[in-house]
Amino acid sequence: MELTADAVAREREWVLERADVVVPLINDVRDALGDAFDTDVAPVTDAQYRGAVEDVFADGDRAVNVAALVALLRDLDVTDDYPGFVVDELLGRELAAMIAGEQPLRLLAESTFHYADVHTSGDGDDAAGADDLDAALAAGVQTRLPGWAWTETESPFDVARR
């Protein structure tokens, strides 16, 4: 794999075009997590998804790493899949975290990745990493975007406010 500026731009376009798959997964995950935590979570639109992807890829240092993880997961396949379970989980979790940003969102995206991963599965002909890629995009973007009540208010732990 060679990562050039053109390669990163191609990966960005691929991720943008994945909105029709990823946005419904984001909203399914948000609904399920909202039910689990007894809260309402705002759905994500295609425009919000695309805006978040553009923001991620606007940060060149982040973009090159996200592009590499996307490309790896898109092509990752393992005979009989199970032996590759650890590597596609590792790459997916890291991609979700990288998209989400800094802590604590990074950790939340990693946790959400595993939740999203059990809610998606690829077709029999898909590479082993394909469903992990969709789960990672969903987890990272949904964590990055508003919609959770706790992210809409000031932190009670903000020492400067005391």
BELURVEN-V532734 format. One record per run of one state. SS is the DSSP state (h for helix, s for strand, l for the rest). FROM is the first residue (numbers start at 1). LEN is the number of residues. If there is no record, write none. Layout:
ss-><SS,SS>
from-><FROM,FROM>
len-><LEN,LEN>
This chain:
ss-><l,h,l,h,l,h,l,h,l,h,l,h,l,h,l,h,l,h,l>
from-><1,5,18,19,37,46,59,60,76,82,101,105,118,130,145,149,152,159,162>
len-><4,13,1,18,9,13,1,16,6,19,4,13,12,15,4,3,7,3,1>
